[in-house]
């Protein structure tokens, strides 16, 4: 049984992957952690590192007014409005950058941009205390750096979460393949999506294919959260063949990420994942689906300590890239190994 994950360099290094009876895989903890990197992240989220402590302590989480509830308002949207109102009422809000932005300039025209609520057309995100269906899971920056690296800086959309377990799909792991290149029993159906990129959804379900869409008017779709739905290959192909949808209305994910009953809650408590509620405009932003940009974008929209974590990670990565580039150049010039190490220390 996996030991509880501890903070910083004390994190367990003896964890091994286990397979449960339902076939879901338990996540191992990386065996090595960059101490300098962990220290920087820990400083970013520590209470002692907050600017304006007195202002922060006086701030209240109770807003001065309750947002208007319109007919048909989704409860997640209402909660997000409360969070936004609370932030606006806080004296510390003046020092924070805006945490919502219009998606009209960043989302492609047509696909991935339509929602029924004007509030959900904004890019908003806020922290959750525990996972729930429809939320985003953001991998902690010092997790998955050595093992299961496809989860490093991953953004996972949790499709289902309950007593029987949880599963979701990685939103920001595109592959080099198009959907039509997949050789399977549904190859003829997939040929309708010749220009659609195939995404890696996770490490479970060898033959599983999850289809994501923003369209709620397609027969057979299952709602994940307001403005976000999933379907299967047959349903998506039938809609396109009938002229009821366009291929660009769908996104395809091979495999999925899965957790055994209670496993995801423990991982979130241990700090493996940041749990986040996000608007459909941010969740389905196609321009952010091509790698780490989405991980940083969600943290920046969340604001506060989460935005600062993103800033620190970006700075560490830039510094490491500069050091690696300098090392390569020096090695190409034939500099001895000891002199290369000394040069790196001088740069730091």
C-alpha positions as CSV (number, residue, x, y, z in Angstrom):
1,X,0.0,0.0,0.0
2,X,1.3,3.4,-0.9
3,X,2.6,5.5,1.9
4,X,1.3,9.0,2.4
5,X,3.1,11.5,0.2
6,X,5.1,14.0,2.3
7,X,6.2,17.4,1.3
8,X,9.4,18.4,-0.4
9,X,12.4,16.2,-0.4
10,X,10.8,13.9,2.2
11,X,8.4,12.5,-0.4
12,X,8.3,8.7,-0.5
13,X,10.8,7.2,-2.8
14,X,9.9,3.5,-2.3
15,X,6.4,3.7,-3.9
16,X,5.7,1.1,-6.6
17,X,2.8,0.9,-9.0
18,X,0.0,-1.4,-7.9
19,X,-2.9,-2.8,-10.0
20,X,-6.3,-3.0,-8.4
21,X,-8.9,-5.6,-9.1
22,X,-10.7,-3.2,-11.4
23,X,-7.6,-2.7,-13.5
24,X,-6.9,0.9,-12.5
25,X,-3.3,1.9,-11.9
26,X,-2.0,3.5,-8.7
27,X,0.3,6.4,-9.4
28,X,4.0,6.0,-8.2
29,X,5.8,9.0,-6.7
30,X,8.8,10.2,-8.6
31,X,12.0,8.8,-7.2
32,X,14.1,12.0,-7.4
33,X,13.0,15.6,-6.8
34,X,14.9,18.8,-7.6
35,X,15.4,20.3,-4.1
36,X,16.0,23.8,-5.5
37,X,12.8,23.6,-7.5
38,X,10.7,22.3,-4.6
39,X,12.1,25.1,-2.3
40,X,11.0,27.7,-4.8
41,X,7.5,26.3,-5.2
42,X,7.2,25.8,-1.5
43,X,8.1,29.5,-0.9
44,X,5.5,30.5,-3.5
45,X,2.6,28.9,-1.6
46,X,3.8,29.5,2.0
47,X,1.7,31.7,4.3
48,X,4.9,33.6,5.3
49,X,5.5,34.7,1.7
50,X,2.2,36.6,1.3
51,X,2.6,40.3,0.5
52,X,0.5,42.5,2.8
53,X,-0.2,40.0,5.6
54,X,-2.4,42.4,7.5
55,X,-4.6,43.1,4.6
56,X,-4.8,39.4,3.9
57,X,-5.9,38.6,7.5
58,X,-8.5,41.3,7.4
59,X,-10.0,40.1,4.1
60,X,-13.2,38.2,4.4
61,X,-14.4,35.4,2.2
62,X,-18.0,36.6,2.5
63,X,-19.0,38.9,-0.4
64,X,-20.9,42.1,0.2
65,X,-23.6,41.0,-2.2
66,X,-24.9,37.8,-3.8
67,X,-24.8,37.5,-7.6
68,X,-28.0,37.4,-9.5
69,X,-29.3,33.9,-10.3
70,X,-30.8,33.7,-13.7
71,X,-33.3,30.9,-14.7
72,X,-31.4,27.8,-15.7
73,X,-28.2,28.9,-14.0
74,X,-25.8,26.0,-13.5
75,X,-24.8,25.5,-9.9
76,X,-21.1,25.5,-10.8
77,X,-21.5,28.8,-12.5
78,X,-23.3,30.2,-9.5
79,X,-20.4,29.0,-7.3
80,X,-17.9,30.7,-9.6
81,X,-19.9,33.9,-9.4
82,X,-19.7,33.8,-5.6
83,X,-15.9,33.2,-5.7
84,X,-15.6,36.1,-8.2
85,X,-17.7,38.3,-5.9
86,X,-15.6,37.3,-2.9
87,X,-12.4,38.2,-4.7
88,X,-13.8,41.6,-5.8
89,X,-14.9,42.4,-2.2
90,X,-11.5,41.6,-0.8
91,X,-9.1,44.5,0.0
92,X,-6.3,42.4,-1.5
93,X,-8.1,42.1,-4.8
94,X,-6.7,45.4,-6.0
95,X,-3.2,43.9,-6.0
96,X,-4.3,40.8,-7.9
97,X,-4.5,40.6,-11.7
98,X,-7.9,39.9,-13.2
99,X,-8.8,36.3,-13.1
100,X,-11.4,36.3,-15.8
101,X,-10.9,37.2,-19.4
102,X,-13.0,37.1,-22.6
103,X,-12.5,34.0,-24.6
104,X,-13.7,35.6,-27.8
105,X,-10.2,36.6,-28.9
106,X,-8.5,33.3,-28.1
107,X,-11.0,30.6,-28.9
108,X,-11.4,29.6,-32.5
109,X,-14.5,30.9,-34.3
110,X,-17.2,28.3,-34.2
111,X,-16.0,25.2,-32.5
112,X,-15.2,25.3,-28.8
113,X,-16.6,28.8,-28.3
114,X,-20.4,28.4,-27.9
115,X,-21.9,28.3,-24.4
116,X,-25.4,29.2,-23.2
117,X,-24.2,31.4,-20.4
118,X,-22.4,34.7,-21.0
119,X,-20.5,34.2,-17.8
120,X,-19.2,30.9,-19.0
121,X,-18.0,32.5,-22.1
122,X,-15.3,34.1,-19.9
123,X,-12.2,32.3,-18.9
124,X,-12.5,31.8,-15.2
125,X,-11.1,29.3,-12.7
126,X,-10.9,28.8,-9.0
127,X,-9.6,26.3,-6.5
128,X,-11.7,23.4,-5.2
129,X,-11.2,21.6,-1.8
130,X,-11.8,18.2,-3.3
131,X,-12.3,16.6,-6.8
132,X,-15.6,16.5,-8.5
133,X,-16.9,15.4,-11.9
134,X,-16.2,18.2,-14.4
135,X,-13.3,19.7,-12.6
136,X,-9.7,20.1,-13.9
137,X,-6.8,18.3,-12.2
138,X,-3.5,20.1,-12.6
139,X,-0.4,18.0,-11.8
140,X,1.8,19.6,-9.1
141,X,5.0,20.9,-10.7
142,X,7.4,18.6,-9.0
143,X,5.3,15.4,-9.6
144,X,5.9,13.1,-12.5
145,X,9.3,14.5,-13.4
146,X,10.9,11.0,-13.5
147,X,8.1,8.5,-14.0
148,X,4.8,8.7,-15.9
149,X,6.1,11.9,-17.4
150,X,3.1,12.2,-19.7
151,X,1.4,13.5,-16.5
152,X,4.0,16.2,-16.0
153,X,2.2,19.6,-16.1
154,X,-0.9,17.7,-17.3
155,X,-4.4,19.2,-17.2
156,X,-7.0,16.4,-16.7
157,X,-10.7,16.8,-17.2
158,X,-12.4,14.6,-14.7
159,X,-15.3,12.9,-16.6
160,X,-16.6,10.9,-13.7
161,X,-16.0,10.7,-9.9
162,X,-17.8,8.6,-7.4
163,X,-17.6,5.6,-5.0
164,X,-16.7,3.2,-7.7
165,X,-13.6,5.2,-8.8
166,X,-12.7,8.1,-11.1
167,X,-11.6,8.6,-14.7
168,X,-10.7,11.5,-16.9
169,X,-8.7,12.5,-20.0
170,X,-5.5,14.6,-20.4
171,X,-6.5,17.7,-22.3
172,X,-3.0,18.9,-23.3
173,X,-1.2,15.9,-24.7
174,X,-1.6,16.0,-28.5
175,X,0.1,13.3,-30.5
176,X,1.7,13.5,-34.0
177,X,-1.2,11.4,-35.4
178,X,-4.5,12.3,-37.0
179,X,-7.6,10.4,-36.0
180,X,-8.0,9.0,-39.5
181,X,-4.6,7.2,-39.2
182,X,-5.9,4.9,-36.5
183,X,-6.2,1.3,-37.6
184,X,-9.2,-0.1,-35.8
185,X,-12.6,-1.7,-36.3
186,X,-14.1,1.7,-36.6
187,X,-11.5,3.0,-39.2
188,X,-14.2,3.7,-41.7
189,X,-16.0,6.0,-39.3
190,X,-12.8,7.7,-38.2
191,X,-12.1,8.6,-41.9
192,X,-14.7,11.3,-41.5
193,X,-12.3,13.1,-39.2
194,X,-9.2,13.2,-41.4
195,X,-8.0,16.6,-40.1
196,X,-8.7,16.0,-36.4
197,X,-5.6,15.6,-34.1
198,X,-5.5,12.6,-31.9
199,X,-4.8,13.3,-28.2
200,X,-3.3,11.0,-25.5
201,X,-6.0,10.8,-22.9
202,X,-4.2,8.7,-20.3
203,X,-2.6,5.3,-19.5
204,X,-5.7,3.1,-19.0
205,X,-7.9,1.3,-21.5
206,X,-5.9,0.0,-24.4
207,X,-8.7,0.4,-27.0
208,X,-10.7,3.2,-25.3
209,X,-11.6,6.2,-27.3
210,X,-13.2,9.3,-25.7
211,X,-14.8,12.0,-27.8
212,X,-15.2,15.5,-26.3
213,X,-17.5,18.2,-27.7
214,X,-19.1,21.5,-26.8
215,X,-22.4,20.6,-28.6
216,X,-25.3,19.7,-26.4
217,X,-27.7,19.3,-29.3
218,X,-26.2,16.1,-30.6
219,X,-28.1,12.9,-29.8
220,X,-26.5,10.7,-27.2
221,X,-24.0,13.1,-25.7
222,X,-23.3,12.9,-21.9
223,X,-22.9,16.1,-20.0
224,X,-19.7,16.4,-18.0
225,X,-20.4,20.0,-16.8
226,X,-22.2,22.9,-18.3
227,X,-20.9,23.5,-21.8
228,X,-18.7,20.3,-21.9
229,X,-20.0,16.9,-23.1
230,X,-18.5,13.6,-24.2
231,X,-19.6,11.1,-26.7
232,X,-18.4,8.0,-28.6
233,X,-17.0,7.5,-32.1
234,X,-20.3,6.1,-33.5
235,X,-22.3,9.0,-32.2
236,X,-19.9,11.6,-33.5
237,X,-19.6,10.0,-36.9
238,X,-23.4,9.7,-37.2
239,X,-23.8,13.4,-36.4
240,X,-21.2,14.4,-39.1
241,X,-22.6,12.0,-41.7
242,X,-26.1,13.5,-41.1
243,X,-24.8,17.1,-41.5
244,X,-25.8,17.9,-37.9
245,X,-22.2,18.6,-36.8
246,X,-18.8,19.4,-38.2
247,X,-15.6,17.3,-37.6
248,X,-14.2,20.4,-35.8
249,X,-16.9,20.1,-33.2
250,X,-15.2,17.0,-31.7
251,X,-11.8,16.2,-30.1
252,X,-10.6,12.6,-29.8
253,X,-8.6,11.0,-27.0
254,X,-7.0,7.6,-27.0
255,X,-7.2,5.9,-23.5
256,X,-7.9,7.7,-20.3
257,X,-6.6,8.2,-16.8
258,X,-8.2,6.1,-14.1
259,X,-8.2,5.9,-10.3
260,X,-9.5,3.2,-7.9
261,X,-12.2,4.1,-5.3
262,X,-10.8,6.7,-2.9
263,X,-7.4,6.9,-4.6
264,X,-7.9,10.3,-6.3
265,X,-9.0,11.9,-3.0
266,X,-5.9,10.7,-1.3
267,X,-3.7,11.9,-4.1
268,X,-5.4,15.4,-3.9
269,X,-4.9,15.5,-0.1
270,X,-1.3,14.6,-0.6
271,X,-0.8,17.4,-3.1
272,X,-0.3,15.4,-6.2
273,X,-3.1,17.4,-8.0
274,X,-4.5,20.9,-7.8
275,X,-8.3,20.6,-8.1
276,X,-9.9,23.4,-10.1
277,X,-13.3,24.5,-11.3
278,X,-13.0,26.2,-14.7
279,X,-15.3,27.6,-17.3
280,X,-16.0,25.8,-20.6
281,X,-14.2,28.6,-22.5
282,X,-11.0,27.8,-20.6
283,X,-11.5,24.0,-20.5
284,X,-12.2,23.7,-24.3
285,X,-9.8,26.4,-25.5
286,X,-8.2,24.6,-28.5
287,X,-5.3,27.1,-28.6
288,X,-4.2,25.9,-25.1
289,X,-4.4,22.2,-25.9
290,X,-0.9,21.8,-27.3
291,X,1.2,21.2,-24.2
292,X,2.2,23.1,-21.1
293,X,0.6,26.4,-22.1
294,X,-2.7,25.2,-20.8
295,X,-1.2,24.2,-17.4
296,X,0.2,27.7,-17.0
297,X,-2.9,29.4,-18.4
298,X,-5.2,27.8,-15.9
299,X,-2.9,28.7,-12.9
300,X,-2.6,32.2,-14.2
301,X,-6.4,32.6,-14.4
302,X,-6.8,31.2,-10.9
303,X,-4.5,34.0,-9.7
304,X,-2.9,34.4,-6.3
305,X,-0.5,31.7,-5.1
306,X,-1.3,29.5,-8.1
307,X,-0.3,32.2,-10.6
308,X,2.9,32.7,-8.6
309,X,3.6,29.0,-8.8
310,X,3.3,29.2,-12.6
311,X,5.7,32.2,-12.7
312,X,8.3,30.4,-10.6
313,X,8.0,27.2,-12.7
314,X,8.5,29.3,-15.9
315,X,11.5,31.0,-14.4
316,X,13.1,27.8,-13.3
317,X,12.5,26.2,-16.7
318,X,14.0,29.2,-18.5
319,X,17.1,29.0,-16.2
320,X,17.5,25.3,-16.7
321,X,17.2,25.7,-20.5
322,X,19.8,28.4,-20.5
323,X,22.2,26.2,-18.4
324,X,21.5,23.2,-20.7
325,X,22.2,25.3,-23.8
326,X,25.4,26.6,-22.4
327,X,26.5,23.2,-21.4
328,X,25.9,21.8,-24.9
329,X,27.8,24.7,-26.5
330,X,30.7,24.2,-24.2
331,X,30.8,20.5,-24.8
332,X,30.8,21.1,-28.5
333,X,33.8,23.4,-28.1
334,X,35.7,20.6,-26.4
335,X,35.8,22.0,-22.9
336,X,36.7,19.4,-20.2
337,X,33.8,18.1,-18.0
338,X,35.2,19.9,-14.8
339,X,35.4,23.2,-16.6
340,X,31.9,22.8,-17.9
341,X,30.6,22.3,-14.3
342,X,32.5,25.3,-13.0
343,X,31.1,27.4,-15.9
344,X,27.5,26.4,-15.0
345,X,28.1,27.3,-11.3
346,X,29.4,30.7,-12.4
347,X,26.2,31.3,-14.5
348,X,24.0,30.4,-11.5
